[in-house]
């Protein structure tokens, strides 16, 4: 696919982190960089204008209260457990993680 999927990325990083933890940290930070002010992270990320031209517009729409399972947390847990999550990396993520958690609690409660 010519776009990244939030759900998949957590699983991808479980493997990539074993090969190169720095790449995983970078990818995780980039996904959290896409977070909206309210804590929502788009489930798909189109990589460039050319990609949008190749994908039917009916697939562009994303609903801001629809969540993907937080698989990035699996990757983050692996980085922490394996000693590959430096303190500065965790400090960069802390506020975003807190906002994301509140978004989940607000929008995904049953």
Residue, then its C-alpha position, 0 to 999 in steps of 0.5 A: x500500500x502507498x500509505x501507512x496504517x496506524x494499526x499495522x505500524x505497531x506490529x511492524x515496529x515489533x520486528x523493526x525494533x529488534x533490527x534497529x531500535x532507532x528506526x522504531x523510535x523515529x517511526x513512533x515519534x512520527x506517528x505521534x507527530x500526526x496526532x490532532x490536538x484532541x488526541x486523535x491519530x489518523x488511521x491512515x497516512x497518505x505518503x505524498x500527493x502522488x499517492x492520493x492521486x492513485x487512491x480513490x477519493x472514497x478511501x480518503x475519509x477518516x472518522x475522528x472518533x473511530x479508533x484503531x487498537x493502540x498497537x504502538x503501545x506494544x512496540x513502545x513496551x518492547x523498546x522499554x523492556x529491551x532497554x531501547x527507550x532512552x529517557x529523552x525519547x520517553x519524555x518526548x512521548x509522555x505528553x502525547x501518550x497522555x493526550x492519546x489515552x484521554x482521547x481513547x477514554x473519551x471516544x471509545x467508552x462503552 
